[in-house]
Amino acid sequence: MTAIIGISAAQLTVQVPNTISRNGTYVGGDYVSVVADNGAAPLVIPITDTRLVKTFVDQLDGLILSGGQDISPKFYGAEAEAELGVTCEIRDAFELALLKETLAQKKPILAICRGAQLLNVALGGTLYQDTNSIEHANLPHMQQEQATQPTHPVKFEKLSRLHRIFGSSAQVNSFHHQAIETLGTGLKITAIAPDGIVEAIEKQGVPFVVGVQWHPELIANEDASMNRLFQEFVINAELGSLKQLYNLPSNLKKSVIAR
């Protein structure tokens, strides 16, 4: 069976000049292509009524939380600081509901950049609102080089899922100015940058819930190890789908197989 991978979308909130587009939903094309290239069906999830979240997640075999705006500090009990960037509270609220429902249904999650930060917040963690306020942070985490150019290394925790995929270290790109501060419940730090900034987290005791601070979808074409991350994610989604099918009543199982 082909796994269906939901990809959370960003919200266009301003009018595009000389067009009728004023309230659109979008994701970067690299998210879509890397999912399709690994044999799964990408499904872009618009920001909409949170009451529809369960309906979305029921149809999915896995969820990618995409990158984007800063997360509003109100969702982790903090006040906005001067360095806070653009936020979208409607997106924050919808994605938090989407994430929590996916966790409740025990489906695989790959959280990317903002997504990793949101995963931490959803489980009770907090964020640094700007890496420039962190005394030991001395790497350019908002790189000026091309998006496909890795700019700094990360080191992976032994015995972690990411260590099995990447080995002890990898070179990554970097497009963030917020970072994980206090770790959420049930999460483990599984990669750090040389300056101590958290670069990856994993939820313990579940098949696949991984957050990475970099953008692997932008370098998966050039870096086989980055593509292996998506392969592993899709495999877990496919296995979850097969388990759900196996547990269906026989009459429903025949209906699904016949499609």
Buried (B, 14 or more C-beta within 10 A) or exposed (E): EEBBBBBBBBBEEEEEEEEEEEEBBBBBEBBBBBBEBBEBEBBBBBBBEBEBBBEBBEEBBBBBBBBBBBBBBEBBEBEEEEBBEEBBEBBBBBBBBBBBBBBEBEBBBBBBBBBBBBBBBBBBBBBBBBBEEBEEBEBEBEBEEEBBBBBBBBBBBEEBBBBEBBEEEBBBBBBBBBBBBEBBEBBEBBBBBBBBBBBBBBBEEBBBBBBBBBBBBBBBBEBEBBBBBBBBBBBBBBBBBEEBEEEEEEEEEEEEEEE
